[in-house]
């Protein structure tokens, strides 16, 4: 930019017949104006990048907060179920056994009352076991509250999240991998796809939980994996999952990610791109 403005000095002197000092001042004025425009554009770009980084951090924090809240709820339900089973269940079992023995030893009208007490103890023990089973069945992390904030207010990209209703997992690490992977998919689509729409379909599969992602970007002749994509692949493989990425010119990017509900050793899985 400096050389371009200084190149006007001979033009001002030779064509416009300006004195050399005035030509230099004129070129410096043009340089100052161009520098002001450049600085303003640079600051605006940095502010836009900072706002985008802040949005990503806020979305991640909201998703993580929802994930932590779900994990805390699951842990509390599991603790209550364990306490009911270990304490109340143990005492009721002992009570039922003692009442059964007492029923054989009692005579006359007392035997009938002991048998009724024995039946009530058995019914109560059954109710406790059902309550424990219900608590454990409900002790799963709901995924939508954690993933939904990542898809909201994404600048320049309309993200459609299609989730299977009631999709849950009882594995906190699986939920964390899904959260991080969804965030990375959205970030890559915004930065590299060149499109304005991204569709995410999160649902159950034979392997466990699957994410199907597709954007309407420009696509490419081949998949060039950067740090974000490589990090996501490593995280998925470490959890025992698989990831496939497909692209073609004019057809955007398509990504399929499968995570098992129960973690598998990395040596038993594969990934393709």
C-alpha positions as CSV (number, residue, x, y, z in Angstrom):
1,X,0.0,0.0,0.0
2,X,2.9,2.4,0.8
3,X,4.6,1.7,-2.5
4,X,1.4,2.1,-4.4
5,X,0.8,5.6,-2.9
6,X,4.4,6.7,-3.4
7,X,4.1,5.7,-7.1
8,X,1.7,8.6,-7.5
9,X,4.4,11.1,-6.8
10,X,5.9,11.0,-10.3
11,X,2.4,11.3,-11.8
12,X,1.6,14.3,-9.7
13,X,4.9,16.0,-10.6
14,X,5.0,15.1,-14.3
15,X,1.4,15.2,-15.3
16,X,-0.3,17.6,-12.9
17,X,2.8,19.8,-12.6
18,X,2.8,19.8,-8.8
19,X,5.8,20.9,-6.8
20,X,7.6,18.0,-5.4
21,X,6.8,18.9,-1.8
22,X,3.1,19.2,-2.6
23,X,3.2,15.9,-4.5
24,X,4.7,14.1,-1.6
25,X,2.1,15.6,0.8
26,X,-0.7,14.6,-1.5
27,X,0.6,11.0,-1.7
28,X,1.0,10.9,2.1
29,X,-2.6,12.1,2.5
30,X,-3.8,9.3,0.2
31,X,-1.7,6.9,2.2
32,X,-3.2,8.1,5.5
33,X,-6.7,7.7,4.2
34,X,-6.0,4.2,2.9
35,X,-4.4,3.3,6.2
36,X,-7.5,4.5,8.1
37,X,-9.8,2.4,5.8
38,X,-7.5,-0.6,6.2
39,X,-7.3,-0.2,10.0
40,X,-11.1,0.2,10.3
41,X,-11.7,-2.9,8.2
42,X,-9.1,-4.9,10.2
43,X,-10.6,-3.9,13.5
44,X,-14.1,-4.8,12.3
45,X,-12.9,-8.2,11.2
46,X,-11.2,-8.9,14.5
47,X,-14.4,-7.8,16.3
48,X,-16.5,-10.2,14.2
49,X,-14.0,-13.0,14.9
50,X,-14.1,-12.2,18.6
51,X,-18.0,-12.2,18.6
52,X,-18.0,-15.6,16.8
53,X,-15.5,-17.0,19.3
54,X,-17.6,-15.7,22.2
55,X,-20.7,-17.2,20.6
56,X,-19.0,-20.6,20.3
57,X,-17.8,-20.4,23.9
58,X,-21.3,-19.4,25.2
59,X,-22.9,-22.2,23.2
60,X,-20.4,-24.7,24.5
61,X,-20.9,-23.5,28.1
62,X,-24.7,-23.8,27.7
63,X,-24.4,-27.3,26.3
64,X,-21.9,-28.3,29.0
65,X,-24.1,-26.9,31.7
66,X,-27.1,-28.9,30.5
67,X,-24.9,-32.0,30.3
68,X,-23.6,-31.5,33.8
69,X,-27.2,-30.9,35.1
70,X,-28.3,-34.1,33.5
71,X,-25.2,-36.0,34.9
72,X,-26.0,-34.6,38.4
73,X,-29.6,-35.8,38.1
74,X,-28.5,-39.2,36.9
75,X,-26.0,-39.5,39.7
76,X,-28.5,-38.6,42.3
77,X,-31.1,-41.1,41.0
78,X,-28.4,-43.8,40.9
79,X,-27.4,-43.0,44.5
80,X,-31.0,-43.1,45.7
81,X,-31.6,-46.4,43.9
82,X,-28.4,-47.9,45.4
83,X,-29.3,-46.7,48.9
84,X,-32.8,-48.2,48.6
85,X,-31.5,-51.5,47.3
86,X,-28.6,-51.8,49.9
87,X,-30.3,-50.5,53.0
88,X,-34.1,-50.8,52.8
89,X,-34.0,-53.9,50.5
90,X,-31.6,-55.7,52.9
91,X,-33.7,-54.9,56.0
92,X,-36.9,-56.0,54.3
93,X,-35.3,-59.2,53.1
94,X,-34.2,-60.0,56.7
95,X,-37.7,-59.0,58.0
96,X,-39.4,-61.3,55.5
97,X,-37.2,-64.3,56.4
98,X,-37.8,-63.8,60.2
99,X,-41.5,-63.5,59.6
100,X,-41.5,-66.7,57.6
101,X,-39.7,-68.5,60.5
102,X,-42.1,-66.9,63.0
103,X,-45.1,-68.2,60.9
104,X,-43.9,-71.8,61.4
105,X,-43.3,-71.3,65.1
106,X,-46.5,-69.4,66.0
107,X,-49.7,-71.2,67.1
108,X,-53.3,-70.3,67.1
109,X,-54.6,-66.8,66.0
110,X,-51.0,-65.4,66.1
111,X,-50.0,-67.5,63.2
112,X,-52.5,-65.8,60.9
113,X,-51.3,-62.3,61.9
114,X,-47.7,-63.4,61.3
115,X,-48.5,-64.7,57.9
116,X,-50.3,-61.5,57.0
117,X,-47.2,-59.5,58.2
118,X,-45.0,-61.8,56.1
119,X,-47.1,-61.2,53.0
120,X,-47.0,-57.4,53.5
121,X,-43.2,-57.5,53.9
122,X,-42.9,-59.4,50.7
123,X,-45.2,-56.9,48.9
124,X,-43.2,-54.0,50.3
125,X,-39.9,-55.7,49.1
126,X,-41.4,-56.1,45.6
127,X,-42.4,-52.4,45.6
128,X,-38.9,-51.4,46.6
129,X,-37.3,-53.5,43.9
130,X,-39.7,-52.0,41.3
131,X,-38.9,-48.5,42.5
132,X,-35.2,-49.2,42.3
133,X,-35.6,-50.5,38.8
134,X,-37.6,-47.5,37.8
135,X,-34.9,-45.1,39.2
136,X,-32.2,-46.9,37.3
137,X,-34.1,-47.0,34.1
138,X,-34.7,-43.2,34.4
139,X,-31.0,-42.6,35.1
140,X,-30.0,-41.7,31.6
141,X,-28.7,-38.4,30.2
142,X,-31.1,-36.6,27.8
143,X,-29.1,-35.3,24.8
144,X,-31.3,-32.7,23.3
145,X,-30.8,-30.0,26.0
146,X,-27.1,-30.4,25.6
147,X,-27.0,-30.3,21.8
148,X,-29.7,-27.8,21.0
149,X,-27.8,-24.6,22.2
150,X,-25.0,-25.4,19.8
151,X,-27.3,-25.0,16.8
152,X,-28.9,-21.7,17.8
153,X,-27.9,-18.2,16.4
154,X,-25.1,-19.5,14.2
155,X,-24.0,-16.5,12.0
156,X,-24.2,-17.2,8.3
157,X,-25.5,-20.7,8.7
158,X,-29.0,-22.1,9.2
159,X,-28.5,-25.2,11.3
160,X,-31.4,-27.7,11.4
161,X,-31.2,-30.2,14.3
162,X,-33.4,-33.3,13.8
163,X,-33.2,-35.4,16.9
164,X,-35.0,-38.6,17.7
165,X,-37.5,-37.9,20.5
166,X,-36.3,-39.0,24.0
167,X,-32.8,-39.9,22.8
168,X,-30.7,-40.7,25.9
169,X,-27.5,-42.3,27.0
170,X,-26.4,-43.6,30.4
171,X,-22.7,-43.1,29.4
172,X,-21.5,-39.5,30.3
173,X,-18.4,-39.9,28.1
174,X,-20.6,-40.8,25.1
175,X,-22.6,-37.6,25.7
176,X,-19.5,-35.6,26.0
177,X,-18.1,-37.0,22.7
178,X,-21.4,-36.2,21.0
179,X,-21.3,-32.6,22.3
180,X,-17.8,-32.0,21.1
181,X,-18.4,-33.6,17.8
182,X,-21.5,-31.6,17.1
183,X,-19.7,-28.4,17.9
184,X,-16.8,-29.3,15.6
185,X,-19.2,-30.2,12.7
186,X,-20.9,-26.8,13.0
187,X,-17.7,-24.9,13.2
188,X,-16.2,-26.7,10.2
189,X,-19.4,-26.0,8.2
190,X,-19.3,-22.3,9.0
191,X,-15.6,-21.9,8.3
192,X,-15.0,-24.2,5.3
193,X,-18.2,-25.3,3.6
194,X,-19.1,-22.1,1.8
195,X,-22.8,-22.9,2.2
196,X,-25.6,-21.5,4.3
197,X,-27.5,-24.6,5.5
198,X,-26.5,-27.5,7.6
199,X,-28.7,-30.5,8.5
200,X,-28.0,-32.6,11.6
201,X,-29.8,-35.9,12.2
202,X,-29.1,-37.5,15.6
203,X,-30.8,-40.8,16.1
204,X,-30.3,-44.4,17.3
205,X,-28.5,-46.9,15.1
206,X,-27.6,-50.6,15.4
207,X,-24.2,-49.6,16.8
208,X,-25.6,-47.0,19.3
209,X,-26.1,-43.3,18.4
210,X,-25.5,-41.9,15.0
211,X,-25.0,-38.3,13.7
212,X,-25.7,-37.7,10.0
213,X,-24.5,-34.2,8.9
214,X,-24.9,-32.7,5.5
215,X,-24.3,-29.1,4.3
216,X,-25.0,-27.4,1.0
217,X,-21.5,-26.0,0.5
218,X,-19.2,-26.1,-2.5
219,X,-17.7,-29.5,-1.7
220,X,-14.2,-30.6,-2.7
221,X,-12.4,-33.2,-4.8
222,X,-11.0,-34.8,-1.7
223,X,-11.3,-34.6,2.1
224,X,-8.5,-32.5,3.6
225,X,-8.5,-33.2,7.3
226,X,-7.4,-30.3,9.5
227,X,-6.8,-30.2,13.2
228,X,-10.5,-30.0,14.0
229,X,-11.5,-33.0,11.9
230,X,-8.5,-35.0,13.1
231,X,-9.3,-34.2,16.7
232,X,-12.9,-35.3,16.3
233,X,-11.8,-38.6,14.6
234,X,-9.4,-39.3,17.4
235,X,-12.0,-38.6,20.1
236,X,-14.6,-40.9,18.3
237,X,-12.1,-43.7,17.8
238,X,-11.0,-43.5,21.5
239,X,-14.6,-44.1,22.4
240,X,-14.9,-47.1,20.1
241,X,-16.9,-45.3,17.3
242,X,-16.5,-44.8,13.6
243,X,-16.6,-41.7,11.4
244,X,-17.0,-41.4,7.6
245,X,-16.6,-38.2,5.6
246,X,-17.7,-37.8,1.9
247,X,-17.5,-34.9,-0.4
248,X,-17.6,-34.0,-4.1
249,X,-17.5,-30.7,-6.0
250,X,-20.8,-29.0,-5.9
251,X,-22.3,-31.6,-3.5
252,X,-21.2,-30.3,-0.1
253,X,-19.8,-32.4,2.8
254,X,-21.5,-35.4,4.3
255,X,-20.4,-36.9,7.6
256,X,-21.6,-40.0,9.4
257,X,-20.6,-40.6,13.0
258,X,-21.5,-43.7,15.0
259,X,-20.9,-44.1,18.7
260,X,-21.5,-47.2,20.7
261,X,-23.6,-46.9,23.9
262,X,-21.0,-48.9,25.6
263,X,-17.4,-48.1,25.1
264,X,-15.3,-50.5,23.0
265,X,-11.6,-50.9,22.8
266,X,-10.1,-48.8,20.0
267,X,-8.5,-51.9,18.4
268,X,-11.9,-53.3,17.5
269,X,-13.1,-50.3,15.5
270,X,-12.2,-48.6,12.3
271,X,-12.8,-45.2,10.7
272,X,-13.0,-44.2,7.1
273,X,-12.9,-40.9,5.2
